Amino acid sequence: MQDGAADSRGEHDATSRRSYPIITLCGSTRFKREFEAVNAILTTGGAIVLSVGVYKDYFGRPLTQAEKFELDAMHFRKIALSDAIVVIDPGGYIGESTAREIKYARHAGLLITRLSDQPEWQEMIREEVLGWRNKLDSREGGKEALSDIVYRTVEIPTCEEHEGMARTTVTVHWVCPQCGGPRGEPYKKISYDGSRRLYNVDGWRNPCGHIDGYADVRKEALELAETCFPVRKSPDLAIHDV
């Protein structure tokens, strides 16, 4: 019995160390049958699948704008947790929300597969998930080594002529936009507008040596907000960006 228990524990340990790619399904909720089929294929192929939580007219009524917004926001969070996305697009149909999700995934460096790119999509998905698992297993550290997607929220001057008062909080992808290397650790500094000082804004020194200007960071944050969360973009950025 002890030997059997030891074997069982060994099998469990080996399974727990296996790398499972995390894949989010994107697309119109009108394609419920396709979502369910792809989910089953990916799951049995060895992937952790994140899918839509509510299909079209599930409650017997149209979703409210508030409900749609929260569902969209949660789906972007699912994508941020993932290694890849699979786009459910029979006939090549891509709606506005799905287009934003694809752009978000591309910006984050995720692997992207569209069903419309391959007629024999069932076999194609099986092959792709096997390839993603092999890629994860071949890299030390698992998912973090494959896709270390980091976003940070920092406090910076709202505009160049901040008069020592105007500051805003922005969220950006924490990689150098010039070379793709990591940005440096934020520290508190003073920003000058002539003789006027704005205290305790964030600055950082990139290890690669490339310098981030506040104006470029504001533009980057605005683009990210418009791409992923257009309802919540900062009005300060839209008005004062320079």
C-alpha positions as CSV (number, residue, x, y, z in Angstrom):
1,M,0.0,0.0,0.0
2,Q,2.8,2.3,0.8
3,D,4.4,1.7,-2.6
4,G,1.1,2.3,-4.3
5,A,0.6,5.6,-2.4
6,A,4.1,6.7,-3.3
7,D,3.4,6.0,-7.0
8,S,0.2,7.9,-6.8
9,R,1.9,10.9,-5.2
10,G,4.6,10.7,-7.8
11,E,2.1,10.8,-10.6
12,H,0.3,13.7,-8.9
13,D,3.5,15.7,-8.5
14,A,4.4,15.1,-12.2
15,T,1.0,16.3,-13.2
16,S,1.1,19.4,-11.0
17,R,4.4,20.4,-12.5
18,R,3.1,20.2,-16.1
19,S,2.6,23.5,-17.8
20,Y,-0.9,24.1,-19.1
21,P,-1.3,27.1,-21.5
22,I,-4.1,29.5,-20.5
23,I,-6.2,30.4,-23.5
24,T,-9.1,32.9,-23.7
25,L,-11.8,32.6,-26.3
26,C,-12.9,35.8,-28.0
27,G,-15.7,36.5,-30.4
28,S,-19.4,37.3,-30.8
29,T,-21.6,35.5,-28.3
30,R,-23.9,34.6,-31.2
31,F,-21.5,31.7,-31.9
32,K,-22.4,29.8,-28.8
33,R,-22.0,26.3,-30.4
34,E,-18.6,27.2,-31.8
35,F,-17.5,28.5,-28.4
36,E,-18.5,25.2,-26.7
37,A,-16.8,23.1,-29.4
38,V,-13.6,25.0,-29.3
39,N,-13.6,25.0,-25.4
40,A,-14.0,21.2,-25.4
41,I,-11.2,20.7,-28.0
42,L,-8.8,23.0,-26.1
43,T,-9.6,21.5,-22.7
44,T,-9.2,17.9,-23.8
45,G,-6.0,19.0,-25.6
46,G,-4.5,20.1,-22.3
47,A,-5.3,23.8,-22.0
48,I,-6.9,25.9,-19.3
49,V,-9.7,27.7,-21.1
50,L,-11.3,31.1,-20.2
51,S,-14.4,31.8,-22.1
52,V,-17.4,34.1,-22.1
53,G,-19.6,33.9,-19.0
54,V,-22.9,35.1,-20.5
55,Y,-24.2,34.4,-24.0
56,K,-26.5,36.6,-26.0
57,D,-30.0,37.0,-24.4
58,Y,-29.3,34.5,-21.7
59,F,-31.6,36.3,-19.3
60,G,-34.3,36.6,-21.9
61,R,-33.6,40.3,-22.3
62,P,-30.9,42.5,-23.8
63,L,-28.0,43.3,-21.5
64,T,-27.8,46.8,-20.1
65,Q,-24.9,49.0,-21.1
66,A,-23.6,48.7,-17.5
67,E,-23.7,44.9,-17.7
68,K,-22.0,45.0,-21.1
69,F,-19.2,47.2,-19.9
70,E,-18.5,45.1,-16.8
71,L,-18.5,41.9,-19.0
72,D,-16.1,43.5,-21.4
73,A,-13.8,44.7,-18.6
74,M,-13.7,41.2,-17.1
75,H,-12.9,39.6,-20.5
76,F,-9.9,42.0,-20.9
77,R,-8.8,40.8,-17.5
78,K,-9.1,37.2,-18.7
79,I,-6.9,38.0,-21.7
80,A,-4.3,39.6,-19.5
81,L,-4.1,36.3,-17.6
82,S,-3.6,34.3,-20.7
83,D,-0.8,33.0,-22.9
84,A,-2.9,33.1,-26.1
85,I,-6.4,33.8,-27.5
86,V,-8.5,31.9,-30.0
87,V,-10.9,34.1,-32.0
88,I,-14.2,32.5,-32.8
89,D,-15.0,34.2,-36.1
90,P,-17.0,31.9,-38.5
91,G,-16.9,33.5,-41.9
92,G,-14.4,36.0,-40.7
93,Y,-16.9,38.0,-38.7
94,I,-15.2,40.4,-36.2
95,G,-17.3,42.8,-34.1
96,E,-16.1,46.0,-32.5
97,S,-15.5,44.4,-29.1
98,T,-13.6,41.5,-30.5
99,A,-11.5,43.8,-32.6
100,R,-10.5,45.7,-29.4
101,E,-9.7,42.4,-27.7
102,I,-7.4,41.3,-30.6
103,K,-5.6,44.6,-30.5
104,Y,-5.2,44.3,-26.8
105,A,-3.8,40.7,-27.1
106,R,-1.4,41.8,-29.8
107,H,-0.2,44.7,-27.8
108,A,0.4,42.4,-24.9
109,G,2.4,39.9,-27.0
110,L,0.0,37.0,-26.8
111,L,-0.3,34.2,-29.4
112,I,-3.4,34.7,-31.6
113,T,-5.3,32.2,-33.6
114,R,-8.4,32.9,-35.7
115,L,-10.7,30.0,-36.8
116,S,-11.3,31.7,-40.1
117,D,-7.6,31.3,-41.0
118,Q,-7.9,27.5,-41.3
119,P,-11.0,25.6,-42.6
120,E,-9.9,22.4,-40.8
121,W,-10.0,24.4,-37.6
122,Q,-10.6,21.4,-35.2
123,E,-7.3,19.7,-36.2
124,M,-5.5,23.0,-36.4
125,I,-6.5,23.9,-32.8
126,R,-5.3,20.5,-31.5
127,E,-1.9,21.0,-33.1
128,E,-1.6,24.6,-31.9
129,V,-2.4,23.7,-28.2
130,L,0.1,20.9,-28.4
131,G,2.7,23.4,-29.7
132,W,1.9,25.9,-27.0
133,R,2.3,23.2,-24.3
134,N,5.6,22.1,-25.7
135,K,6.8,25.7,-25.7
136,L,5.8,26.2,-22.1
137,D,7.4,22.9,-21.0
138,S,10.6,23.8,-22.8
139,R,11.0,27.0,-20.9
140,E,12.2,27.2,-17.3
141,G,9.7,28.9,-15.1
142,G,6.6,28.0,-17.1
143,K,4.0,30.7,-18.0
144,E,5.9,33.6,-16.5
145,A,8.9,32.9,-18.7
146,L,6.7,32.6,-21.8
147,S,4.7,35.7,-21.3
148,D,5.6,38.1,-18.5
149,I,2.9,40.7,-19.2
150,V,3.2,43.6,-16.7
151,Y,1.2,46.8,-16.5
152,R,1.9,49.5,-14.0
153,T,0.0,52.5,-12.8
154,V,2.1,55.6,-12.3
155,E,1.5,59.3,-11.4
156,I,2.9,61.8,-13.9
157,P,2.4,65.4,-14.9
158,T,-0.9,65.9,-16.7
159,C,0.8,68.2,-19.3
160,E,4.1,70.0,-19.9
161,E,2.8,73.3,-18.5
162,H,1.5,71.8,-15.3
163,E,2.1,75.0,-13.2
164,G,3.3,72.8,-10.3
165,M,-0.2,71.4,-9.7
166,A,-1.6,69.3,-12.5
167,R,-0.9,65.6,-12.2
168,T,-2.7,62.4,-13.5
169,T,-2.6,58.7,-12.9
170,V,-2.0,56.5,-16.0
171,T,-1.6,52.8,-16.7
172,V,1.0,51.6,-19.3
173,H,2.6,48.4,-20.5
174,W,5.8,48.2,-18.4
175,V,8.2,47.6,-21.3
176,C,10.4,50.0,-23.2
177,P,8.5,50.9,-26.4
178,Q,11.7,51.2,-28.4
179,C,13.4,47.9,-27.6
180,G,10.8,45.8,-25.7
181,G,13.0,45.5,-22.6
182,P,11.7,46.1,-19.1
183,R,11.2,49.6,-17.8
184,G,13.0,50.7,-14.7
185,E,11.6,50.7,-11.1
186,P,9.6,53.9,-10.4
187,Y,10.9,56.4,-7.9
188,K,9.5,59.8,-6.7
189,K,10.9,62.9,-8.3
190,I,10.2,66.6,-9.0
191,S,8.9,67.8,-12.4
192,Y,9.7,71.4,-13.3
193,D,7.6,73.9,-15.2
194,G,10.0,76.8,-15.3
195,S,10.5,77.7,-11.6
196,R,7.3,75.9,-10.6
197,R,7.7,72.5,-9.1
198,L,5.4,69.4,-9.1
199,Y,6.5,67.1,-6.3
200,N,6.2,63.3,-5.9
201,V,5.6,62.3,-9.5
202,D,7.0,59.0,-10.7
203,G,10.1,58.8,-12.8
204,W,12.2,55.7,-13.8
205,R,15.5,54.9,-15.6
206,N,15.2,52.1,-18.1
207,P,18.0,49.5,-17.9
208,C,18.3,49.6,-21.7
209,G,19.2,53.3,-21.6
210,H,16.2,54.5,-23.7
211,I,14.5,57.5,-22.1
212,D,10.7,57.8,-21.7
213,G,9.4,61.3,-22.0
214,Y,6.2,62.2,-20.1
215,A,4.5,63.3,-23.3
216,D,5.2,59.9,-24.9
217,V,4.0,58.1,-21.8
218,R,0.7,60.1,-21.9
219,K,0.2,59.2,-25.5
220,E,0.9,55.5,-24.8
221,A,-1.6,55.5,-21.9
222,L,-4.3,57.2,-24.0
223,E,-3.9,54.7,-26.8
224,L,-4.1,51.8,-24.3
225,A,-7.2,53.3,-22.7
226,E,-8.9,53.9,-26.1
227,T,-8.0,50.4,-27.3
228,C,-9.1,48.4,-24.2
229,F,-11.3,50.5,-21.9
230,P,-12.7,53.4,-24.0
231,V,-15.4,54.3,-21.5
232,R,-12.9,54.8,-18.7
233,K,-10.2,56.8,-20.5
234,S,-9.0,59.7,-18.5
235,P,-10.5,63.1,-19.7
236,D,-7.3,64.8,-18.5
237,L,-5.3,62.8,-21.0
238,A,-7.6,63.6,-23.8
239,I,-7.6,67.3,-23.1
240,H,-4.0,68.0,-22.0
241,D,-1.9,65.5,-23.8
242,V,1.1,67.1,-25.5
